[in-house]
């Protein structure tokens, strides 16, 4: 799903400052937490991805963490060529015969499944609580409270 970008926010100013301090002083632990969040998203997306052959569902990947300015970027992506068409829907030619399904197309459009969009909404709903819990646990583990 190249070209589709989503942003997740979930921390207020104080928590963002604390997260930056953790990121600078304990980069490996911060990195593990970010990967855990991305892996959670990957699992949610896989659950919502339609499975005919399993190719699309099994192609969800978590990329490497990159820093862009003050932001850290980690991608959850799918390189299967029809991933965006399944996510957002697509038009098709009515009457065209498709050998793979052994039928002619009847509908002018196919609705999108929105597996990434819905998964991000789910994750964003629980992300603030998850991050607060992670920060509290981190602070207690490192005697920073």
N, CA, C and O atoms as a MOPAC input file, in Angstrom:
PM7 MOZYME 1SCF
protein

 N      0.82500 1    -1.17400 1     0.00000 1
 C      0.00000 1     0.00000 1     0.00000 1
 C      0.86900 1     1.23600 1     0.00000 1
 O      0.67100 1     2.15000 1     0.80000 1
 N      1.80400 1     1.25800 1    -0.87600 1
 C      2.68900 1     2.40300 1    -0.98800 1
 C      1.88100 1     3.64700 1    -1.27100 1
 O      0.88100 1     3.59600 1    -1.98700 1
 N      2.31100 1     4.77100 1    -0.70700 1
 C      1.64400 1     6.02600 1    -0.97300 1
 C      0.54200 1     6.36900 1     0.00800 1
 O      0.01800 1     7.48200 1    -0.03600 1
 N      0.17500 1     5.46500 1     0.88200 1
 C     -0.85700 1     5.74200 1     1.87700 1
 C     -0.17300 1     5.95600 1     3.20600 1
 O      0.53800 1     5.07800 1     3.69400 1
 N     -0.38500 1     7.12600 1     3.79900 1
 C      0.27400 1     7.43800 1     5.05700 1
 C     -0.75700 1     7.80700 1     6.10800 1
 O     -1.68900 1     8.56600 1     5.84200 1
 N     -0.58200 1     7.26900 1     7.29000 1
 C     -1.44000 1     7.57700 1     8.42100 1
 C     -0.56000 1     8.08500 1     9.53800 1
 O      0.62300 1     7.75200 1     9.60700 1
 N     -1.13100 1     8.89000 1    10.41300 1
 C     -0.38700 1     9.43600 1    11.53700 1
 C     -1.12000 1     9.04900 1    12.81600 1
 O     -2.34500 1     9.13400 1    12.89600 1
 N     -0.35400 1     8.62600 1    13.80900 1
 C     -0.95600 1     8.28800 1    15.08400 1
 C     -0.43900 1     9.23600 1    16.15200 1
 O      0.76800 1     9.36400 1    16.35600 1
 N     -1.34900 1     9.88600 1    16.81800 1
 C     -1.00900 1    10.75800 1    17.93100 1
 C     -1.69400 1    10.18100 1    19.15500 1
 O     -2.74400 1     9.54900 1    19.03700 1
 N     -1.11800 1    10.38700 1    20.32300 1
 C     -1.76000 1     9.83200 1    21.49300 1
 C     -1.19800 1    10.34000 1    22.80500 1
 O     -1.56000 1     9.83800 1    23.86900 1
 N     -0.32900 1    11.31700 1    22.74800 1
 C      0.28000 1    11.81500 1    23.97400 1
 C      0.10400 1    13.31500 1    24.09400 1
 O      0.17200 1    14.03800 1    23.10000 1
 N     -0.12200 1    13.78200 1    25.30800 1
 C     -0.16800 1    15.22400 1    25.51600 1
 C      1.26600 1    15.75500 1    25.62300 1
 O      2.21800 1    14.97800 1    25.55200 1
 N      1.42600 1    17.06900 1    25.79100 1
 C      2.75700 1    17.69300 1    25.79000 1
 C      3.72800 1    17.10700 1    26.80600 1
 O      4.87200 1    16.80500 1    26.46600 1
 N      3.27700 1    16.94400 1    28.06300 1
 C      4.15800 1    16.41700 1    29.10800 1
 C      4.62100 1    15.00500 1    28.76900 1
 O      5.79500 1    14.67100 1    28.92400 1
 N      3.69300 1    14.18700 1    28.30900 1
 C      4.04800 1    12.82200 1    27.97100 1
 C      4.97300 1    12.77600 1    26.76100 1
 O      5.84100 1    11.90800 1    26.67800 1
 N      4.79500 1    13.70300 1    25.82400 1
 C      5.69300 1    13.75700 1    24.66800 1
 C      7.10500 1    14.12000 1    25.10700 1
 O      8.07300 1    13.54700 1    24.60800 1
 N      7.23300 1    15.06300 1    26.03500 1
 C      8.55400 1    15.43700 1    26.55400 1
 C      9.18900 1    14.24900 1    27.26800 1
 O     10.38300 1    13.99200 1    27.11200 1
 N      8.40300 1    13.53400 1    28.03900 1
 C      8.90900 1    12.35600 1    28.73800 1
 C      9.32900 1    11.28100 1    27.73700 1
 O     10.37100 1    10.64500 1    27.90000 1
 N      8.52300 1    11.08600 1    26.71600 1
 C      8.85900 1    10.09400 1    25.68500 1
 C     10.16200 1    10.47000 1    24.97500 1
 O     10.96800 1     9.59400 1    24.66200 1
 N     10.37300 1    11.76200 1    24.71900 1
 C     11.63100 1    12.19400 1    24.09400 1
 C     12.81600 1    11.89600 1    25.00700 1
 O     13.86700 1    11.46200 1    24.53500 1
 N     12.65700 1    12.12400 1    26.31000 1
 C     13.73100 1    11.83200 1    27.26200 1
 C     14.03600 1    10.33600 1    27.27400 1
 O     15.20000 1     9.93500 1    27.28400 1
 N     12.99600 1     9.52100 1    27.27300 1
 C     13.18600 1     8.06500 1    27.24300 1
 C     13.90400 1     7.67700 1    25.96000 1
 O     14.84000 1     6.87800 1    25.97300 1
 N     13.45400 1     8.25400 1    24.85400 1
 C     14.04000 1     7.94800 1    23.54500 1
 C     15.52600 1     8.28400 1    23.50700 1
 O     16.31200 1     7.54600 1    22.91300 1
 N     15.91600 1     9.39100 1    24.13400 1
 C     17.31500 1     9.81200 1    24.11800 1
 C     18.18000 1     9.02200 1    25.10300 1
 O     19.33000 1     8.70200 1    24.80300 1
 N     17.62600 1     8.70900 1    26.27700 1
 C     18.42500 1     8.03800 1    27.30600 1
 C     18.35600 1     6.51200 1    27.21300 1
 O     19.29000 1     5.82500 1    27.62800 1
 N     17.27400 1     5.98700 1    26.67900 1
 C     17.08900 1     4.54200 1    26.57800 1
 C     16.57000 1     4.19200 1    25.18500 1
 O     15.45500 1     3.68800 1    25.04500 1
 N     17.37600 1     4.45900 1    24.15500 1
 C     16.87600 1     4.30500 1    22.78600 1
 C     16.43500 1     2.87800 1    22.44100 1
 O     15.48500 1     2.70400 1    21.67900 1
 N     17.09500 1     1.86900 1    22.97800 1
 C     16.72700 1     0.49600 1    22.63800 1
 C     15.35300 1     0.12700 1    23.19700 1
 O     14.57100 1    -0.54400 1    22.52300 1
 N     15.05600 1     0.55400 1    24.41100 1
 C     13.74000 1     0.27200 1    24.99700 1
 C     12.64400 1     1.04600 1    24.26000 1
 O     11.54700 1     0.53000 1    24.04300 1
 N     12.95100 1     2.28300 1    23.87900 1
 C     11.99900 1     3.08300 1    23.10700 1
 C     11.72500 1     2.40300 1    21.76600 1
 O     10.57900 1     2.30900 1    21.32600 1
 N     12.79100 1     1.93300 1    21.12800 1
 C     12.69000 1     1.26700 1    19.83300 1
 C     11.81400 1     0.01300 1    19.94100 1
 O     10.97600 1    -0.23600 1    19.07400 1
 N     12.00400 1    -0.76800 1    20.99400 1
 C     11.20500 1    -1.98300 1    21.18800 1
 C      9.72300 1    -1.64800 1    21.34600 1
 O      8.86200 1    -2.35500 1    20.82100 1
 N      9.43000 1    -0.57000 1    22.07000 1
 C      8.03700 1    -0.17200 1    22.26800 1
 C      7.39700 1     0.23400 1    20.94200 1
 O      6.25900 1    -0.14300 1    20.66100 1
 N      8.11900 1     0.99700 1    20.12800 1
 C      7.58800 1     1.43500 1    18.83200 1
 C      7.34400 1     0.22300 1    17.93100 1
 O      6.32700 1     0.15500 1    17.24000 1
 N      8.26200 1    -0.71800 1    17.93800 1
 C      8.09900 1    -1.94000 1    17.13200 1
 C      6.89600 1    -2.73600 1    17.63100 1
 O      6.15400 1    -3.30300 1    16.83000 1
 N      6.69800 1    -2.78400 1    18.94900 1
 C      5.54900 1    -3.49700 1    19.51600 1
 C      4.23100 1    -2.88400 1    19.04000 1
 O      3.29600 1    -3.60700 1    18.69600 1
 N      4.15900 1    -1.56700 1    19.02300 1
 C      2.93600 1    -0.88600 1    18.55100 1
 C      2.71000 1    -1.19600 1    17.06700 1
 O      1.58400 1    -1.47900 1    16.65800 1
 N      3.76800 1    -1.14500 1    16.27100 1
 C      3.63900 1    -1.43400 1    14.83700 1
 C      3.23800 1    -2.89400 1    14.61000 1
 O      2.44900 1    -3.18900 1    13.71300 1
 N      3.77700 1    -3.79800 1    15.41500 1
 C      3.43600 1    -5.21500 1    15.29600 1
 C      1.98100 1    -5.45300 1    15.68400 1
 O      1.30600 1    -6.29700 1    15.09400 1
 N      1.50300 1    -4.71400 1    16.67200 1
 C      0.09200 1    -4.79400 1    17.06900 1
 C     -0.79300 1    -4.34900 1    15.89500 1
 O     -1.80200 1    -4.98900 1    15.59900 1
 N     -0.41400 1    -3.26000 1    15.23700 1
 C     -1.16400 1    -2.78900 1    14.07800 1
 C     -1.14100 1    -3.83800 1    12.96800 1
 O     -2.17100 1    -4.11900 1    12.35500 1
 N      0.01800 1    -4.40900 1    12.71400 1
 C      0.14800 1    -5.44500 1    11.68400 1
 C     -0.82300 1    -6.59800 1    11.96000 1
 O     -1.48500 1    -7.08300 1    11.04300 1
 N     -0.90900 1    -7.03100 1    13.20400 1
 C     -1.82000 1    -8.11700 1    13.55800 1
 C     -3.27600 1    -7.75600 1    13.31900 1
 O     -4.05000 1    -8.56900 1    12.81400 1
 N     -3.64800 1    -6.52500 1    13.68500 1
 C     -5.02500 1    -6.07500 1    13.48400 1
 C     -5.37200 1    -6.02300 1    11.99300 1
 O     -6.46300 1    -6.42400 1    11.58800 1
 N     -4.43400 1    -5.52500 1    11.18600 1
 C     -4.67200 1    -5.42200 1     9.74400 1
 C     -4.80500 1    -6.81600 1     9.13100 1
 O     -5.68300 1    -7.05500 1     8.30100 1
 N     -3.93200 1    -7.72800 1     9.54200 1
 C     -3.99700 1    -9.09700 1     9.00900 1
 C     -5.35400 1    -9.73800 1     9.31400 1
 O     -5.92900 1   -10.42400 1     8.46800 1
 N     -5.86200 1    -9.50500 1    10.53700 1
 C     -7.16100 1   -10.07700 1    10.92300 1
 C     -8.28200 1    -9.58300 1    10.01300 1
 O     -9.22800 1   -10.32200 1     9.73900 1
 N     -8.18400 1    -8.34300 1     9.54400 1
 C     -9.24800 1    -7.73800 1     8.74200 1
 C     -9.05200 1    -7.93200 1     7.23700 1
 O     -9.95100 1    -7.62300 1     6.45400 1
 N     -7.90700 1    -8.43100 1     6.83200 1
 C     -7.61700 1    -8.60100 1     5.41100 1
 C     -8.34500 1    -9.82900 1     4.87300 1
 O     -8.22800 1   -10.91500 1     5.44100 1
 N     -9.09400 1    -9.66800 1     3.78500 1
 C     -9.79000 1   -10.82100 1     3.20700 1
 C     -8.78800 1   -11.89300 1     2.77000 1
 O     -7.67100 1   -11.59400 1     2.34900 1
 N     -9.22000 1   -13.13500 1     2.88100 1
 C     -8.31200 1   -14.22700 1     2.52800 1
 C     -8.96000 1   -15.12000 1     1.47400 1
 O     -9.88600 1   -15.88000 1     1.75500 1
 N     -8.44900 1   -15.00300 1     0.27100 1
 C     -8.85900 1   -15.95900 1    -0.76100 1
 C     -7.72200 1   -16.95400 1    -0.92600 1
 O     -7.91300 1   -18.16500 1    -0.81300 1
 N     -6.53700 1   -16.42300 1    -1.19400 1
 C     -5.36700 1   -17.29700 1    -1.32800 1
 C     -4.42600 1   -17.14100 1    -0.13200 1
 O     -3.58400 1   -18.00400 1     0.11500 1
 N     -4.56900 1   -16.04700 1     0.60400 1
 C     -3.67500 1   -15.76900 1     1.72500 1
 C     -2.50700 1   -14.87700 1     1.33900 1
 O     -1.76100 1   -14.41700 1     2.20300 1
 N     -2.34600 1   -14.63300 1     0.04800 1
 C     -1.21200 1   -13.82700 1    -0.42000 1
 C     -1.24500 1   -12.41600 1     0.16200 1
 O     -0.23800 1   -11.93700 1     0.68400 1
 N     -2.38800 1   -11.75100 1     0.07600 1
 C     -2.51800 1   -10.38400 1     0.57400 1
 C     -2.36700 1   -10.35000 1     2.09300 1
 O     -1.65100 1    -9.51100 1     2.63900 1
 N     -3.04300 1   -11.26200 1     2.75900 1
 C     -3.03400 1   -11.31300 1     4.22500 1
 C     -1.62600 1   -11.55500 1     4.77000 1
 O     -1.23600 1   -10.94400 1     5.76500 1
 N     -0.87400 1   -12.42800 1     4.13600 1
 C      0.46200 1   -12.78300 1     4.62300 1
 C      1.55600 1   -11.81700 1     4.18400 1
 O      2.71300 1   -11.97200 1     4.57600 1
 N      1.20300 1   -10.82800 1     3.38000 1
 C      2.21800 1    -9.90000 1     2.86500 1
 C      2.37400 1    -8.64300 1     3.71900 1
 O      3.17300 1    -7.77400 1     3.37100 1
 N      1.64000 1    -8.51900 1     4.82000 1
 C      1.78900 1    -7.34800 1     5.68600 1
 C      3.12200 1    -7.41400 1     6.40100 1
 O      3.47300 1    -8.43400 1     6.99300 1
 N      3.86100 1    -6.31900 1     6.34200 1
 C      5.20800 1    -6.26200 1     6.91500 1
 C      5.35700 1    -5.02900 1     7.81100 1
 O      4.65800 1    -4.03000 1     7.64100 1
 N      6.27800 1    -5.12300 1     8.75900 1
 C      6.66000 1    -3.97800 1     9.59200 1
 C      8.04300 1    -3.56000 1     9.13100 1
 O      8.96700 1    -4.37300 1     9.10900 1
 N      8.19000 1    -2.28800 1     8.76200 1
 C      9.46600 1    -1.78100 1     8.26100 1
 C     10.40800 1    -1.38100 1     9.37800 1
 O     10.13600 1    -1.61200 1    10.55600 1
 N     11.50200 1    -0.78600 1     8.99400 1
 C     12.49700 1    -0.29400 1     9.94100 1
 C     12.08000 1     1.06700 1    10.48100 1
 O     11.32900 1     1.80100 1     9.83800 1
 N     12.57000 1     1.39100 1    11.65400 1
 C     12.31100 1     2.69900 1    12.24500 1
 C     13.26700 1     3.70800 1    11.61900 1
 O     14.47100 1     3.47000 1    11.52000 1
 N     12.70300 1     4.84300 1    11.19900 1
 C     13.51600 1     5.94600 1    10.65100 1
 C     13.14900 1     7.21000 1    11.39600 1
 O     12.01400 1     7.36900 1    11.84500 1
 N     14.10500 1     8.10300 1    11.52700 1
 C     13.83000 1     9.38300 1    12.16900 1
 C     13.74900 1    10.45400 1    11.08600 1
 O     14.64300 1    10.58600 1    10.25000 1
 N     12.64300 1    11.22500 1    11.12200 1
 C     12.44100 1    12.32500 1    10.18200 1
 C     12.15100 1    13.56300 1    11.01700 1
 O     11.03800 1    13.73100 1    11.51500 1
 N     13.14400 1    14.42900 1    11.17300 1
 C     12.99000 1    15.59300 1    12.05000 1
 C     12.87700 1    15.12300 1    13.48500 1
 O     13.74500 1    14.40400 1    13.97900 1
 N     11.81000 1    15.52600 1    14.15600 1
 C     11.56100 1    15.08300 1    15.52600 1
 C     10.70700 1    13.82700 1    15.57800 1
 O     10.46600 1    13.28400 1    16.65600 1
 N     10.24800 1    13.36300 1    14.42800 1
 C      9.33700 1    12.22000 1    14.38200 1
 C     10.08600 1    10.93300 1    14.05300 1
 O     11.06300 1    10.92200 1    13.30400 1
 N      9.59300 1     9.86300 1    14.63700 1
 C     10.05900 1     8.53000 1    14.27400 1
 C      8.99300 1     7.91000 1    13.39300 1
 O      7.80100 1     7.99400 1    13.69000 1
 N      9.42700 1     7.28900 1    12.31000 1
 C      8.51700 1     6.70000 1    11.34000 1
 C      8.78700 1     5.20200 1    11.29200 1
 O      9.93100 1     4.76500 1    11.16300 1
 N      7.72200 1     4.43200 1    11.39700 1
 C      7.82100 1     2.98800 1    11.17600 1
 C      6.61800 1     2.61600 1    10.32200 1
 O      5.48600 1     2.98200 1    10.63800 1
 N      6.86200 1     1.90600 1     9.26400 1
 C      5.79200 1     1.57900 1     8.32600 1
 C      5.24100 1     0.18000 1     8.57400 1
 O      5.98000 1    -0.75700 1     8.87700 1
 N      3.94700 1     0.06900 1     8.43900 1
 C      3.28600 1    -1.21900 1     8.31200 1
 C      2.74500 1    -1.18300 1     6.89100 1
 O      1.89900 1    -0.34900 1     6.56600 1
 N      3.22400 1    -2.07000 1     6.05400 1
 C      2.92700 1    -1.95600 1     4.62800 1
 C      2.66000 1    -3.30500 1     3.98500 1
 O      2.88600 1    -4.36200 1     4.57500 1
 N      2.16700 1    -3.23000 1     2.74900 1
 C      1.86700 1    -4.41000 1     1.96300 1
 C      2.23600 1    -4.09100 1     0.52500 1
 O      1.71000 1    -3.13800 1    -0.05100 1
 N      3.12400 1    -4.86800 1    -0.05900 1
 C      3.58100 1    -4.60900 1    -1.42500 1
 C      2.81100 1    -5.37600 1    -2.49500 1
 O      3.15800 1    -5.29600 1    -3.67300 1
 N      1.78300 1    -6.11100 1    -2.11500 1
 C      0.98300 1    -6.81900 1    -3.11600 1
 C      0.30700 1    -5.76700 1    -3.99100 1
 O     -0.25800 1    -4.79600 1    -3.48500 1
 N      0.36800 1    -5.96600 1    -5.29600 1
 C     -0.06000 1    -4.92900 1    -6.24400 1
 C     -1.52600 1    -4.52100 1    -6.11300 1
 O     -1.87700 1    -3.41000 1    -6.50900 1
 N     -2.37800 1    -5.36400 1    -5.58200 1
 C     -3.79800 1    -5.01400 1    -5.47900 1
 C     -4.22100 1    -4.60800 1    -4.06500 1
 O     -5.41500 1    -4.49900 1    -3.78800 1
 N     -3.26400 1    -4.38600 1    -3.17600 1
 C     -3.58700 1    -4.04600 1    -1.77900 1
 C     -4.41400 1    -2.76300 1    -1.68200 1
 O     -5.39600 1    -2.71800 1    -0.94000 1
 N     -4.03200 1    -1.73200 1    -2.41500 1
 C     -4.78000 1    -0.47300 1    -2.35400 1
 C     -6.18700 1    -0.62300 1    -2.92100 1
 O     -7.11900 1     0.00600 1    -2.42100 1
 N     -6.35500 1    -1.43100 1    -3.93800 1
 C     -7.68100 1    -1.64900 1    -4.51100 1
 C     -8.59400 1    -2.35900 1    -3.50900 1
 O     -9.79000 1    -2.07400 1    -3.45100 1
 N     -8.04300 1    -3.27100 1    -2.72900 1
 C     -8.83200 1    -3.95700 1    -1.70100 1
 C     -9.13400 1    -2.99100 1    -0.55600 1
 O    -10.24100 1    -3.00200 1    -0.01700 1
 N     -8.16900 1    -2.16200 1    -0.18100 1
 C     -8.36000 1    -1.19100 1     0.90800 1
 C     -9.43600 1    -0.16300 1     0.54400 1
 O    -10.36700 1     0.06000 1     1.31800 1
 N     -9.31400 1     0.45400 1    -0.61600 1
 C    -10.16700 1     1.60200 1    -0.96700 1
 C    -11.30700 1     1.27900 1    -1.92100 1
 O    -12.20700 1     2.09800 1    -2.10600 1
 N    -11.28200 1     0.10500 1    -2.52400 1
 C    -12.29400 1    -0.23700 1    -3.52400 1
 C    -11.78800 1     0.12700 1    -4.91400 1
 O    -10.74800 1     0.76600 1    -5.06900 1
 N    -12.54300 1    -0.29000 1    -5.91000 1
 C    -12.10300 1    -0.01400 1    -7.28200 1
 C    -13.26900 1    -0.17000 1    -8.25500 1
 O    -14.31200 1    -0.73700 1    -7.93000 1
 N    -13.05400 1     0.35000 1    -9.45000 1
 C    -14.03000 1     0.21000 1   -10.52500 1
 C    -13.64300 1    -1.02500 1   -11.33500 1
 O    -12.49000 1    -1.45700 1   -11.33500 1
 N    -14.62200 1    -1.57100 1   -12.01300 1
 C    -14.32900 1    -2.70400 1   -12.88500 1
 C    -15.24400 1    -2.65600 1   -14.11000 1
 O    -16.26500 1    -1.96900 1   -14.10400 1
 N    -14.87800 1    -3.37000 1   -15.12800 1
 C    -15.61300 1    -3.33900 1   -16.38800 1
 C    -16.72800 1    -4.39800 1   -16.36900 1
 O    -16.46200 1    -5.59900 1   -16.40400 1
 N    -17.96200 1    -3.93100 1   -16.31500 1
 C    -19.11900 1    -4.82500 1   -16.30200 1
 C    -19.11900 1    -5.68500 1   -17.56500 1
 O    -18.90700 1    -5.18000 1   -18.66800 1
 N    -19.35600 1    -6.97900 1   -17.39800 1
 C    -19.41100 1    -7.90000 1   -18.53300 1
 C    -18.09100 1    -8.57900 1   -18.84100 1
 O    -18.06700 1    -9.57700 1   -19.56000 1
 N    -16.99900 1    -8.06200 1   -18.31500 1
 C    -15.68600 1    -8.66400 1   -18.58300 1
 C    -15.61600 1   -10.04100 1   -17.92600 1
 O    -15.99500 1   -10.20500 1   -16.76600 1
 N    -15.12700 1   -11.02900 1   -18.67800 1
 C    -14.97800 1   -12.38200 1   -18.14400 1
 C    -13.65100 1   -12.47200 1   -17.39500 1
 O    -12.60800 1   -12.04600 1   -17.89100 1
 N    -13.71500 1   -13.04200 1   -16.18000 1
 C    -12.51100 1   -13.21200 1   -15.35900 1
 C    -12.28500 1   -14.70700 1   -15.16100 1
 O    -13.00500 1   -15.34700 1   -14.39500 1
 N    -11.28900 1   -15.26700 1   -15.84700 1
 C    -11.03600 1   -16.71400 1   -15.75900 1
 C    -10.77900 1   -17.21000 1   -14.33100 1
 O    -11.16600 1   -18.32800 1   -13.99000 1
 N    -10.13900 1   -16.40100 1   -13.50400 1
 C     -9.81100 1   -16.83000 1   -12.14200 1
 C    -11.04900 1   -17.16900 1   -11.31900 1
 O    -11.00200 1   -18.04300 1   -10.45200 1
 N    -12.16300 1   -16.47700 1   -11.58900 1
 C    -13.40000 1   -16.76900 1   -10.85100 1
 C    -14.42400 1   -17.48200 1   -11.73100 1
 O    -15.46600 1   -17.92400 1   -11.24800 1
 N    -14.12200 1   -17.58900 1   -13.02000 1
 C    -15.01800 1   -18.29400 1   -13.94500 1
 C    -16.33900 1   -17.58800 1   -14.18900 1
 O    -17.33900 1   -18.23500 1   -14.49900 1
 N    -16.35600 1   -16.26900 1   -14.05400 1
 C    -17.60100 1   -15.50600 1   -14.20500 1
 C    -17.33600 1   -14.18300 1   -14.90800 1
 O    -16.19600 1   -13.75000 1   -15.07700 1
 N    -18.44600 1   -13.55600 1   -15.31200 1
 C    -18.37900 1   -12.19600 1   -15.85400 1
 C    -18.67900 1   -11.21900 1   -14.72100 1
 O    -19.47200 1   -11.50900 1   -13.82600 1
 N    -18.02900 1   -10.05400 1   -14.77800 1
 C    -18.22100 1    -9.04200 1   -13.74800 1
 C    -19.58800 1    -8.39700 1   -13.89600 1
 O    -20.00300 1    -8.06800 1   -15.00700 1
 N    -20.28900 1    -8.21500 1   -12.78700 1
 C    -21.64700 1    -7.66100 1   -12.81200 1
 C    -21.71600 1    -6.26500 1   -12.22000 1
 O    -22.50700 1    -5.44300 1   -12.68300 1
 N    -20.92000 1    -5.98100 1   -11.22100 1
 C    -20.97500 1    -4.67900 1   -10.55100 1
 C    -19.95800 1    -3.72300 1   -11.15700 1
 O    -18.86900 1    -4.12800 1   -11.56400 1
 N    -20.33100 1    -2.45200 1   -11.21100 1
 C    -19.43200 1    -1.42500 1   -11.74900 1
 C    -18.31800 1    -1.08400 1   -10.76700 1
 O    -17.21300 1    -0.71800 1   -11.17000 1
 N    -18.61600 1    -1.20600 1    -9.48000 1
 C    -17.60400 1    -0.90200 1    -8.46100 1
 C    -17.58100 1    -2.00600 1    -7.40300 1
 O    -18.56600 1    -2.71000 1    -7.18100 1
 N    -16.43200 1    -2.12600 1    -6.76800 1
 C    -16.25500 1    -3.03600 1    -5.63500 1
 C    -15.88100 1    -2.15200 1    -4.45700 1
 O    -14.93300 1    -1.37000 1    -4.53500 1
 N    -16.63000 1    -2.27600 1    -3.35900 1
 C    -16.34700 1    -1.46100 1    -2.17400 1
 C    -15.03900 1    -1.89900 1    -1.52400 1
 O    -14.65800 1    -3.06800 1    -1.57400 1
 N    -14.36700 1    -0.93200 1    -0.91400 1
 C    -13.13400 1    -1.22400 1    -0.19500 1
 C    -13.41400 1    -1.90500 1     1.13400 1
 O    -14.48800 1    -1.75200 1     1.71500 1
 N    -12.44300 1    -2.64900 1     1.59700 1
 C    -12.55100 1    -3.36700 1     2.86700 1
 C    -12.08400 1    -2.47100 1     4.01900 1
 O    -12.55000 1    -2.61700 1     5.14900 1
 N    -11.16900 1    -1.54900 1     3.73200 1
 C    -10.64800 1    -0.58500 1     4.71100 1
 C     -9.96400 1    -1.27000 1     5.90000 1
 O    -10.10900 1    -0.83800 1     7.04300 1
 N     -9.22000 1    -2.34000 1     5.61700 1
 C     -8.58300 1    -3.09200 1     6.69800 1
 C     -7.53900 1    -2.26500 1     7.44200 1
 O     -7.42700 1    -2.38500 1     8.66200 1
 N     -6.77800 1    -1.43500 1     6.74800 1
 C     -5.78300 1    -0.58800 1     7.41500 1
 C     -6.46200 1     0.56400 1     8.13600 1
 O     -6.14600 1     0.84600 1     9.29200 1
 N     -7.37600 1     1.22100 1     7.47500 1
 C     -8.06300 1     2.36000 1     8.07000 1
 C     -8.77600 1     1.96600 1     9.36800 1
 O     -8.66400 1     2.66600 1    10.37400 1
 N     -9.50200 1     0.85600 1     9.34800 1
 C    -10.22900 1     0.39700 1    10.53300 1
 C     -9.27400 1    -0.05000 1    11.64300 1
 O     -9.52500 1     0.19100 1    12.82400 1
 N     -8.19900 1    -0.69000 1    11.26000 1
 C     -7.21100 1    -1.14900 1    12.24500 1
 C     -6.54200 1     0.03200 1    12.92700 1
 O     -6.30900 1     0.00000 1    14.13600 1
 N     -6.23300 1     1.07200 1    12.16900 1
 C     -5.64300 1     2.27900 1    12.75600 1
 C     -6.61600 1     2.94900 1    13.71900 1
 O     -6.20700 1     3.42300 1    14.77900 1
 N     -7.88400 1     2.99300 1    13.36700 1
 C     -8.88000 1     3.57100 1    14.26600 1
 C     -8.94100 1     2.80000 1    15.57500 1
 O     -9.01700 1     3.39700 1    16.64900 1
 N     -8.90800 1     1.47200 1    15.48800 1
 C     -8.91400 1     0.64000 1    16.69500 1
 C     -7.67700 1     0.90600 1    17.54900 1
 O     -7.77200 1     1.06900 1    18.76600 1
 N     -6.52800 1     0.94700 1    16.90200 1
 C     -5.28000 1     1.15800 1    17.63100 1
 C     -5.24000 1     2.54500 1    18.25500 1
 O     -4.79500 1     2.70100 1    19.39200 1
 N     -5.70100 1     3.55600 1    17.52100 1
 C     -5.70100 1     4.91400 1    18.05800 1
 C     -6.60400 1     5.04900 1    19.27400 1
 O     -6.35300 1     5.88300 1    20.14400 1
 N     -7.63500 1     4.25000 1    19.34200 1
 C     -8.54800 1     4.30400 1    20.48400 1
 C     -7.87500 1     3.80800 1    21.76000 1
 O     -8.17300 1     4.30100 1    22.84800 1
 N     -6.97800 1     2.84500 1    21.63700 1
 C     -6.32900 1     2.27600 1    22.82800 1
 C     -4.90400 1     2.77800 1    23.02900 1
 O     -4.30900 1     2.54000 1    24.08000 1
 N     -4.35400 1     3.46600 1    22.03800 1
 C     -2.95200 1     3.89400 1    22.09900 1
 C     -2.62600 1     4.81000 1    23.27800 1
 O     -1.61000 1     4.57900 1    23.93300 1
 N     -3.41500 1     5.82300 1    23.58600 1
 C     -3.05200 1     6.67600 1    24.72600 1
 C     -2.92200 1     5.88400 1    26.02700 1
 O     -1.98000 1     6.09700 1    26.79000 1
 N     -3.85100 1     4.98400 1    26.28000 1
 C     -3.78200 1     4.16100 1    27.49400 1
 C     -2.57300 1     3.24500 1    27.48000 1
 O     -1.90100 1     3.07200 1    28.49700 1
 N     -2.29800 1     2.65700 1    26.32200 1
 C     -1.13400 1     1.77300 1    26.20000 1
 C      0.15700 1     2.53400 1    26.47300 1
 O      1.02700 1     2.05800 1    27.20200 1
 N      0.27400 1     3.73400 1    25.87300 1
 C      1.49900 1     4.51900 1    26.04800 1
 C      1.65400 1     5.00000 1    27.48900 1
 O      2.76600 1     5.01600 1    28.01800 1
 N      0.56100 1     5.38800 1    28.12300 1
 C      0.63800 1     5.79200 1    29.53700 1
 C      1.09000 1     4.62100 1    30.40200 1
 O      1.93900 1     4.77800 1    31.27900 1
 N      0.51900 1     3.45000 1    30.14800 1
 C      0.88700 1     2.25700 1    30.90800 1
 C      2.36500 1     1.92100 1    30.68800 1
 O      3.08200 1     1.59400 1    31.63400 1
 N      2.81400 1     2.00500 1    29.42800 1
 C      4.20600 1     1.70900 1    29.11500 1
 C      5.12900 1     2.69900 1    29.82800 1
 O      6.13400 1     2.29400 1    30.41100 1
 N      4.79700 1     3.99000 1    29.78800 1
 C      5.62700 1     4.99300 1    30.45500 1
 C      5.66300 1     4.78100 1    31.97100 1
 O      6.72500 1     4.89300 1    32.58300 1
 N      4.52100 1     4.47900 1    32.57700 1
 C      4.49700 1     4.21100 1    34.01300 1
 C      5.36600 1     3.01100 1    34.36600 1
 O      6.13500 1     3.04700 1    35.32700 1
 N      5.23500 1     1.96200 1    33.58900 1
 C      6.03900 1     0.75900 1    33.82400 1
 C      7.52400 1     1.07200 1    33.62600 1
 O      8.36400 1     0.61100 1    34.39800 1
 N      7.84200 1     1.84000 1    32.61100 1
 C      9.21300 1     2.21500 1    32.33600 1
 C      9.77400 1     3.03400 1    33.50400 1
 O     10.88200 1     2.76800 1    33.97100 1
 N      9.02400 1     4.01600 1    33.96900 1
 C      9.47300 1     4.85700 1    35.07000 1
 C      9.69700 1     4.03500 1    36.34100 1
 O     10.69200 1     4.23600 1    37.03800 1
 N      8.80200 1     3.13200 1    36.64100 1
 C      8.94500 1     2.29500 1    37.83100 1
 C     10.12700 1     1.32600 1    37.71100 1
 O     10.83700 1     1.08700 1    38.68800 1
 N     10.33300 1     0.77900 1    36.52900 1
 C     11.43000 1    -0.15800 1    36.29800 1
 C     12.79900 1     0.51200 1    36.44600 1
 O     13.76300 1    -0.11600 1    36.88700 1
 N     12.87200 1     1.78000 1    36.07800 1
 C     14.14400 1     2.50000 1    36.10900 1
 C     14.26500 1     3.44800 1    37.29800 1
 O     15.14900 1     4.30500 1    37.32200 1
 N     13.38700 1     3.29800 1    38.27600 1
 C     13.41500 1     4.14600 1    39.47100 1
 C     13.47200 1     5.62100 1    39.12900 1
 O     14.25000 1     6.37600 1    39.71300 1
 N     12.65500 1     6.02300 1    38.19100 1
 C     12.61900 1     7.42700 1    37.77900 1
 C     11.43100 1     8.16900 1    38.37300 1
 O     11.23700 1     9.35300 1    38.09900 1
 N     10.64500 1     7.48800 1    39.17700 1
 C      9.45700 1     8.11100 1    39.76500 1
 C      9.82500 1     8.75700 1    41.09400 1
 O      8.96700 1     9.34000 1    41.75600 1

